[in-house]
Each structure stands twice: as structure tokens, then as C-alpha cells.
Amino acid sequence: MTEFSLLKWLFAFSPIAVVLVLMIWFDWGGGRAGAAGWFTAVIVSAVLFGATPELLALAQTKGILLSLNVLYIIWMALVLYNVVSETGAIEAIGAGIQRFSGDKSIQLLIFGWIFGSFLQGVAGYGVPIAVVAPLLVGLGFSPLVAVAVPAIGHSWSVTFGSMGASFQAMIAVTGLGAAYLAPWSAALLGLAAYLCGLAALHVYGGWRLVGHGGPAVLAIGTAMAGTQYFLAVSGMWTLGGFGASLAGLAACLIVARAPFYRRQRAEAADSRMGLGWALSAYLILIAVVSLGVLCGPVRHFLGQVKLSLHFPEIRSAAGWVTPAGHGARISVFGHGGALLAYASLISFLVYRARGYYSPGAAGRILAKTIKSGVPTSLGIVSMVCFAMIMDQCGMTYLLAEGVSRIFGATYPFFAPWIGLLGAFMTGSNTNSNVVFGVLQQRTADLAGLSAAVILAAQTTGGALGSMIAPAKIIVGCSTVGLAGREGPVLRATIKYGLTITGLIGLATTLAAILTR
Amino acid sequence: MADFLKKHSAGLAGLSLIGLLAVPFLLYAAAGRPGLTWVGLGLMGLLMLLVMKVG
């Protein structure tokens, strides 16, 4: 068993500290910093925590199985996004949205909050900021506002966006079921949805615009948070962010027609593709996922082939025991990633039959997918591998014990801050959940708190971290001519990130009291 | 060496990802054989070094 001491706790924290320092102060990417964290974890675990070669070897295999579970979704989400993007459909969707309203608050909400969340739902990985920021500049907003608004607006949808990759990562590392984790996660992220909408308005027009757009945020936020909650608790969490944003768009159609928001005329924007065809790939996705998740015989048929490995009991030289058991199971044909692949293929064939592709489109789709997917994957693999080493030799448990001792009864308030820190340092809600998910789970267990509530706070904090993650801000700034001037944008988003996380901390404290 | 790594960074990043996905399965197959386990862990280390250079 690992005995607690402050020095040992600091060593257990050292791999995470190395990643933090390299990413924040030395501007390293997730892959490079994760690899440095891996070396630190190997050395510290072998020298101080009794990690044997066999333990390290099996931790790597477990880590790769976890990584594959997440990478399957990430790669297929990128394929679908590029299949759609190659046709010009993203621009068509943006043009279609622009016709809704001439009201600045509605425009900000549509693009920065709803459309950004929609893009997070179907793609993620910085795409919402990169796509929305230039569209807002085109509508006359300053570059700083154009980057800050989608950065803040989309962040609530990150956990259940990207086909639920971040939520999948939390399930994978904690070993807890989606049905147990989903309700509280959807509830806290739903609360964050309202707060992000209000913050997006405040960035541009202060409290005056919040007062003007507040009723719209209330109505649209209820549609989005409610839809996300319904999809998450009914097993369709892969569609949580995507479905919520579609519900938000529908609600916005109604809200934008209210006389209060129709005082300024909307300008028509041209596009070679109609909104219906532009959205057809996502309608196909809804049909495929609904069939694969809700239709019992189809789900059973697709779920027959599973990739899994059995691991023996692992005992470190220091006496930490990990029981024997199966690693992460990957349903090869029924996984969320597989459903995305089917939707991508059908969409590609439909768009090709309609003549929306120029010659060589398949090659460009593949090249763009690989270009975005490889760096993201390296970050995830290296971080999951070092997180598994920490877990398998008791380092994560020791960290959790220390956090539990330091924060005591106030721990629930700080749970989302840990998630926020993870996303800030890694630029990813998924990585934050991988690095801190087990730590939060163990801390909750030690403190006698509901793991579902604490992990919901972890992933909500991780999602909110997207608005302050340098990696994502850099992507947005590069699309509106602010490259190298990320500081002012970060200063604009960080106060909203900290305020919303504090409010989520209070909500977590209340939830922890209610579930004790 | 530095020029080579810079020129081929994208390809090397892809290769290191494939290696990182494959080597842990070799480590699993090598369980109980200490010599092979050390070789596998050494390979993981080399791949992580490569990621630190090109990732």
C-alpha cells in the first residue's frame, strides 16, 4: 500500500506538473508534453512507487485500449466533418443562419453559442472557433470579439460534442457506466449552457446586451439543456451536443421572430448549396445513430464483434495491487466511431451523386483528416499512457488522498477547477478527463461523495476550459489575423471562464450535499 | 539530423503514432518474458522521444 507523505505526493504530481509547465510556459503541444510526462511517470513510478517492467508493460496495453476507444470517435468525427466541409456545406449553413435575424444579440447567439455548439457536436478540436470567428468578423464584429464569443459560447457543449468523445474518455478511465454518469453531467453542463450564452452576450455589449438577449438565452438555453439531458440519459449521449444545438437552432427560429428581436432587418447571404442539402449529412447521422443505439436488433447485430484483452492481477514492488480483469472493450461495428463511419460513407455518396465534389475530393478529405488527426492522437495516446502508469502503481490514489486531505469538506467546490486546469494545460476536455478522471473518482470515494456528481463537475470544468485553453485560442486567432496576439483574447475569456467555473463549483457543492 | 526531423516531421509523427498503437500489443504478447518486455519498453521510450521531437 502507498503511504501518504507530502514529498511523495509532490513526486506523484510531478508528471502532471511537467505537462503543465511545458504547455503553459514553453508552448509545447499536447503530444510533446504528454511524452515528457510519460518519461517522468516511468522514472518516478519505477524509483518511488515500485513499478516493475511487467506493470509498465501492461499499463501501456491498457492505455492503448483506452486510447483506441476515444481515437475511434475522434478520427471518424474528423472524416465526417471533412466530408461535409469539402462540399462548402459549412459556409452554406453559416449563410442560412445569417438570414434569421439582423439583431446583434441574436446573431451573436446564433453563431457564437448555437452554431459553435453545433460544430463542436459534429467536429470539435478547435473547429468551432476556427469556423465561427471569420464569420463574425464578416458580420462586422471586431476580431477580438469574433474569437472570444465562440470560444466562450461553444464550451458548454464540449463533453457531449465530438460525438461524446470526452464523455467516452471519462467512462473508459473510471470504468463507471454511462447511465450512472450521464444525468449529473448533463445537468451541470446544462447550467453551463445558460451561463455561456449570457457570457457570450456580455463580451460584446456588457450588461445592456445581456438584458436585451437574456430572454432569448433563457428560451434557447432551455431547449438546448433539456435536449442534451434527454439524449444523455436515454443512452444517446453521442448525439448530446449535436442534438442540443439542433434544438437550439429550432428554438432560435421561433425566438428570432419575436417582435422584440425583429427591429433590425436581416441581410440575405448567397450560397451555392441550400440549407437542407448542407444539413443532410447530419440528418443521415441522426438516422444512423438512432438506428444503431435505439433499435435493439440492429444494436445487437452490430455489437457482436468486440475487441478486448484480459489482464492478470498486477502487483507493484511497493505492494499496490490492481485486480485482474478485462481492459476497455471496443465494439468494432457498434461503437460510436463506427456509426460515424457509416454516416460519413453514406453522406459522401449522397454529396457525390449530387455533384457537390470537385475531382480529387476523396484524397483531400483523407489528407485533411490525417493532418488534424495525428497531432491530436499523439496527445491523447501519450497522456493516456502516462495516466495509466500513474493509476496502476498507486500514484493517482495518493494524489486523490492528498487532495481530499487538503480540501476536506469544500472539495466539491474545487472539483470543476481541477477539470478546468486539465483542459487549460492539455487544450482538451478529453485529455483532462483522462488525466484527472480517476483522481476525482478516488477522491470522491475517499470523501464519501457521489462520484457521479464529482465527475460531472470534472467534465464540466474540462469543457469550460476550452474557452481559456491556449491551444484553441491560437487556432481562432490564426483565422482572423490575430496570430501572435492571443494575450488580449485570453484575458477577455479567462474572467468568464473563472466566473462560470466558480458558479459550477457552487452548484456542485449543492448537488454533493443533496446526494450525501 | 535536426533538418531531417524538421523536413519529415509530419511523416515521422504519423509513424510514431502507428508505433505507439502497435508496441503495447507486443508488450501484452511478451508478458512473462522479461527480455522481450524490456525490448518493448525500450521501443516505447524511443517512440516517445520521437514524439517529443516531432509531435
Interface residues (C-beta under 8 A of the other chain):
Chain A: G29 G31 R32 G34 A35 A36 W38 F39 V42 P53 E54 L56 A57 L58 Q60 T61 G63 I64 S67 L68 L309 P312 I370 K371 V374 P375 S377 L378 G379 V381 S382 C385
Chain B: A10 A13 G14 S16 L17 L20 L21 V23 P24 F25 L27 Y28 A30 A31 P34 T37 W38 G40 L41 M44 G45 M48 L49 V51 M52 K53 G55
